[in-house]
Amino acid sequence: MFTFLIVAMMLPMLSTVVSAQDESHISVAGSGAFAIDENYDGDLDLVRVIASIGTNAPTAMVAVEVIADNGDMAISFWNNTTLESGESLIINTTIKAWADGEYQITLRVWDTESGLLTHDEDLGIHELMASLSPPYLSMELEAEEPIFTGDTCLIHRVSTDLVGAHYDVMGTVSIQGVPWLVGEYETPLDCSRWPAGDYTITEHYRNGLGMTATETLSFSIDVHPPPSFMVNQTGRSTEAGTPCDMEIIPTEDTSLEEVTIHWDVVEPSQDVTMYEDLEILDCTMWSPGVHKIRATLTSPQGRETTQALNLVRLPPAPNASLDVLNASGDSQLWPSISQGDEYEPTPLFMNLPATIALVGAGGFVLALLLGLFVGKRMGQEPEVERDIWDTVEHTPDSEGLPSFVDESGVHWRQQPDGSVDWWDAAERRWERFQE
């Protein structure tokens, strides 16, 4: 009712336009275009076009076109109907500005039955401020830097088109640069499972009026680093039964709460013992001899890091407890002990098939297997498959001193004073064999 009152008040003010085709039975009684400040902010932001269309024929098929052209784009608004003699079609078309600038408004009336243009009228130029926001796209990355595979990674997407929504000409959003298909308006995108790589994500939008928007987001996902740690040893080269442990010490970028810990220990008897999820491995009661140890940390992403080392435990003291003696195993397998008071050191010679003994500074003597040693010198060295637990990659430099490798794979050398050293493969250095 309100609209008709406005039209009734305005029609007497509208100028009557005579068509160039006077013989047409379709006529425009009055028309006009008026700029309006819709939100009362002091800026004109829309144009309302009003026209009255009639006919003197029994019936008429009429198409009314209102054109708004801002120089960059022209939009047509149509109203199609059938009129009977004596009837009038009141056109009330509202055009909201989609950009700041001048808008040329044109009114056209068509006889759809004959296809003739019966009325073409210039309704003037109007200066308007945009009241409808143009198409807009945005992508925002939610992730900590740097981004590693498996880390929390989300892409929040926003797309709006008030122009397309108002004029019912919405378009579609296309997205490129993602590793697999995603929905047109899917948000957020979960990139925590994406493969490592450099990504440039681009979105494109185009509505039915030809208005476009583009947004680009670039970021990188790196391969999650493997755990990083060291093994701190206490009680190396000390007697069985004395304090001894090995502790996992993580580096700054590794959290033990997030990884699994696995220990493999090859005992002097070549038996393998495994331990799970122990940050500190107690070796106090381990038997005398060389223990080959491998510590493996595995990240939640499945990446592994392994540290391998050797641990030497000496025979227990004579006054050791029964528990220690029992844990130390068969004493026949321990290195033999000599008082050493009358011992005179004998240098090792590569060409003498004699008994070779390595004597510790406190009088300990390790019986060496000379049969294997002489066999190496006198015959062809047999092909031996490398033990995966052997941490010695290359024969250490004995620095000119007589040397030998025992049945456990440990390298020894003899000093001129008769004392002996053993090669610590983990630290890659010679260690003095002490009582």
Secondary structure as UniProt FT lines:
FT   HELIX           2..10
FT   HELIX           11..13
FT   TURN            22..23
FT   STRAND          26..36
FT   TURN            38..39
FT   STRAND          46..55
FT   STRAND          59..69
FT   STRAND          74..84
FT   TURN            85..86
FT   STRAND          88..96
FT   STRAND          101..111
FT   TURN            112..115
FT   STRAND          116..128
FT   STRAND          136..142
FT   STRAND          147..148
FT   TURN            149..150
FT   STRAND          154..160
FT   HELIX           162..166
FT   TURN            167..168
FT   STRAND          172..176
FT   TURN            184..185
FT   STRAND          189..190
FT   TURN            192..193
FT   STRAND          197..206
FT   TURN            208..209
FT   STRAND          212..222
FT   STRAND          229..234
FT   TURN            236..237
FT   STRAND          238..239
FT   TURN            240..241
FT   STRAND          245..250
FT   TURN            252..253
FT   HELIX           256..258
FT   STRAND          260..266
FT   TURN            268..269
FT   STRAND          272..276
FT   STRAND          280..282
FT   TURN            284..285
FT   STRAND          289..298
FT   TURN            300..301
FT   STRAND          304..314
FT   TURN            318..319
FT   HELIX           322..327
FT   HELIX           331..333
FT   TURN            341..342
FT   TURN            350..351
FT   STRAND          357..359
FT   TURN            361..362
FT   STRAND          364..367
FT   HELIX           370..378
FT   TURN            388..389
FT   TURN            399..400
FT   STRAND          403..405
FT   TURN            407..408
FT   STRAND          411..414
FT   TURN            416..417
FT   STRAND          420..424
FT   TURN            425..428
FT   STRAND          429..432
//
